[in-house]
Amino acid sequence: MDENTRYRVLRNDEEQYSLWPAALEIPAGWQQAGPEGTEAECTAYVDEVWTDMRPRSLRERMEQQAAAAPEAV
Protein backbone atom coordinates (compact mmCIF):
# COMPACT_ATOMS: atom_id res chain seq x y z
CA MET A 1 0.00 0.00 0.00
CA ASP A 2 1.32 3.39 -1.03
CA GLU A 3 1.37 6.17 1.57
CA ASN A 4 -0.08 8.61 -1.00
CA THR A 5 -3.02 6.38 -1.88
CA ARG A 6 -6.44 7.32 -0.54
CA TYR A 7 -8.57 4.48 0.77
CA ARG A 8 -12.19 3.79 1.63
CA VAL A 9 -13.44 1.59 4.43
CA LEU A 10 -15.75 -1.05 3.00
CA ARG A 11 -18.00 -3.59 4.71
CA ASN A 12 -19.71 -6.65 3.26
CA ASP A 13 -22.98 -8.34 4.18
CA GLU A 14 -21.14 -10.47 6.75
CA GLU A 15 -20.00 -7.24 8.46
CA GLN A 16 -16.36 -7.83 7.56
CA TYR A 17 -14.27 -4.75 6.83
CA SER A 18 -11.66 -4.00 4.20
CA LEU A 19 -9.59 -1.06 2.99
CA TRP A 20 -10.02 -0.37 -0.70
CA PRO A 21 -8.24 2.17 -2.91
CA ALA A 22 -10.61 5.13 -3.33
CA ALA A 23 -9.76 5.43 -7.01
CA LEU A 24 -11.18 1.97 -7.74
CA GLU A 25 -14.83 1.03 -8.12
CA ILE A 26 -16.32 -0.62 -5.04
CA PRO A 27 -16.62 -4.35 -5.76
CA ALA A 28 -19.95 -6.17 -5.78
CA GLY A 29 -21.06 -7.27 -2.33
CA TRP A 30 -19.32 -4.41 -0.55
CA GLN A 31 -20.43 -0.91 0.44
CA GLN A 32 -18.64 2.07 1.88
CA ALA A 33 -19.03 1.97 5.65
CA GLY A 34 -16.55 4.46 6.98
CA PRO A 35 -14.22 7.27 6.07
CA GLU A 36 -12.13 7.86 3.03
CA GLY A 37 -8.59 8.79 3.98
CA THR A 38 -5.07 7.62 4.44
CA GLU A 39 -4.29 4.00 5.21
CA ALA A 40 -3.61 4.96 8.84
CA GLU A 41 -6.91 6.86 9.20
CA CYS A 42 -8.94 4.04 7.69
CA THR A 43 -7.14 1.37 9.69
CA ALA A 44 -7.74 3.31 12.91
CA TYR A 45 -11.47 3.46 12.10
CA VAL A 46 -11.64 -0.28 11.38
CA ASP A 47 -9.75 -1.05 14.60
CA GLU A 48 -12.33 0.98 16.52
CA VAL A 49 -15.51 -0.44 14.99
CA TRP A 50 -14.65 -4.04 14.07
CA THR A 51 -14.48 -5.54 17.52
CA ASP A 52 -15.81 -9.01 16.69
CA MET A 53 -14.04 -10.68 13.77
CA ARG A 54 -16.60 -13.47 13.43
CA PRO A 55 -18.79 -13.20 10.32
CA ARG A 56 -22.33 -11.98 11.05
CA SER A 57 -23.88 -15.33 10.06
CA LEU A 58 -21.68 -17.18 12.55
CA ARG A 59 -22.49 -14.73 15.36
CA GLU A 60 -26.21 -15.09 14.67
CA ARG A 61 -26.01 -18.89 14.56
CA MET A 62 -24.09 -18.98 17.84
CA GLU A 63 -26.65 -16.66 19.47
CA GLN A 64 -29.52 -18.89 18.27
CA GLN A 65 -27.80 -22.00 19.61
CA ALA A 66 -27.16 -20.32 22.96
CA ALA A 67 -30.80 -19.22 23.19
CA ALA A 68 -32.03 -22.74 22.35
CA ALA A 69 -29.66 -24.53 24.72
CA PRO A 70 -31.08 -25.60 28.07
CA GLU A 71 -29.75 -23.59 30.98
CA ALA A 72 -27.08 -25.26 33.08
CA VAL A 73 -28.26 -26.16 36.53
Long-range contacts (C-beta under 8 A, 24 or more apart in sequence): 1-39, 3-38, 3-39, 5-39, 6-36, 6-37, 6-38, 7-36, 7-37, 7-38, 7-39, 7-42, 8-32, 8-34, 8-35, 8-36, 8-42, 9-33, 9-34, 9-35, 9-36, 9-42, 9-45, 9-46, 10-34, 13-56, 14-55, 14-56, 14-57, 15-50, 15-55, 15-56, 16-50, 16-53, 16-55, 17-46, 17-49, 17-50, 19-43, 19-46
